[in-house]
Amino acid sequence: MSKPIISILTPFKNTSMFLSECLESIINQTYVHWELLIIDDNSSDDSYNIVNEFAKKDQRIKLFKNRGSGIINALRLAFEKSSGTYITRMDSDDLMHPEKLAIMMNNLQQHGKKHIALGLVKYFSEVGIGDGYAKYESWLNELTSKGINYSEIYKECVIPSPCWMLHREDLITCDGFNPNRYPEDYDLAFRFYKNNIKCIPSDNVLHYWRDYSTRASRTDSNYAENHFLEIKLHYFLDLNYNTSRPLVIWGAGQKGKTIAKLLQKKEVNFIWVCDNPKKIGKHIYDVELFNFEHLKTLQNPQSIVTVANSREQETIKSFFKTANMKAMKDYFFFC
């Protein structure tokens, strides 16, 4: 009986320093029935030649040039050229654990369709990992270890872009890489959530995420914070917003103001609350700010919380708990 093929989708652009190590980590997988659809996204360095040398030696490596530009176009082409039963994604500057493909495929075979296999991730860098990345790694791995990734999906991307695997049919159901919406990994995570693709818990570190100063997530304008907020609000209004309930923004910092502007642009009415005495009673964008206690006077409200301070978030959670309000139903942390 033939073994199922795993299709690995990998765009690359100017990652010549890291490509050989990345490709070696794929070639050294304990599960050998894979194909790598690797797409050159208009590299100007020696990246294409490096991959081409590997492709000459291993027929499982299938090299193409992007027809357009950008990660989304590259991923579309990779998926179009793929034939695998299972689909996964890999970044050209990262490393796979040797058993990554085997473990993820086994998890999918045990749980069946409508599931996504995940793994824990670990950042590494020649200059050390910053506090922000360390916190993100810890937060993401805690969610993944319990399989509760969607419970905090409005905070940050809860599916590590190069560390998931699912059945081909399920990716098609989620509309693959078709929306032209960045960040593409966060958008796809929301579509997994929308289509009720269940997360399989994992305790295995399967992906090593390289951090360096010119990484796309640090330098590409498509990954700027304003895009994150636009995606969050887009899917909130589509999936969780109840138009019969009062909508509240909690927080009047930069993120709160951005959400307010976006809601006004979409002509969605909202009530604005905060706990800053200097702002309570003032008007921003012609909307009066109330003390957060004003929430108690509203009939069954839904709240978008834009307060980032972790200590203040705990206080806010206590407020909602006292009011018998539930996360992901009555309130949603957007940071």
Beta strands, then each sheet from edge to edge (+ up, - down):
strand 1: 6-12
strand 2: 34-40
strand 3: 61-65
strand 4: 86-89
strand 5: 95-96
strand 6: 115-118
strand 7: 120-124
strand 8: 164-167
strand 9: 198-200
strand 10: 205-210
strand 11: 247-250
strand 12: 271-274
strand 13: 283-284
strand 14: 287-291
strand 15: 302-305
strand 16: 331-333
sheet 1: 3+ 2+ 1+ 4+ 8- 6+ 9+
sheet 2: 5+ 10- 7-
sheet 3: 13+ 14- 12- 11- 15- 16-
end
